[in-house]
Amino acid sequence: MTFAGMNRLFLLPLVFAGGLLVAGCEEQGPLEELGESADEAVNDAGRAVEDATD
């Protein structure tokens, strides 16, 4: 087997696994949604403090 053939042999499973990871991460779980809500609340609070001090 040539070097190029070996590269393809190892690259193909990596590409396939990467595709599975991306496809598996499309939906957000409840903890991720909760974390985003918390981030949004902290950002809103920060903006309110900035507005109050202007």
N, C-alpha and C positions, 0 to 999 in steps of 0.2 A: 504494500500500500504506500502511496506517495505521501509526501508531507501535506499537500493540498487535500488529499483524501482524508488524512487524519484530522485536519482542521475542520472539515465538514462533519466528520463523525462526532467531534466534540462540540461543535457549534450548534448543530441541529437540536440536541436536547436542551441546551441553554436557551435558545430562542423559544422553544416550545414551553419551557418552564416559565420564562418571562411572560409569555402570552397568557398562561394560566394565572399568574399573579395579578396581571392587569385586569383580566376578566373577573377575577375573584374580588377585586377591590372596588367594583363599580357601585355596589350598594353600601350605604353607610349603616353601621350598626347603631344601636341605641346609645352606647357609650360615646361614640364619635359625635353623634348629634348633640349629646349632652355637653361634651367638651366644646363644641362650636358655639353652643348657646352661652356657655360660661365665658368664652373668649369675647363674644359679642357684648355681653353684659359689662365686662371689665372695660372694653373699649368705649362703650357708651358712658360709663362712669367717668373715665378719663377725659372724654370730650366735655362732659358737664362741668368737671372741675376746671378745665381750661377756659371754658366759656365764662364761668363765674369769676375767674381771676383776671379776665380781660377788661 
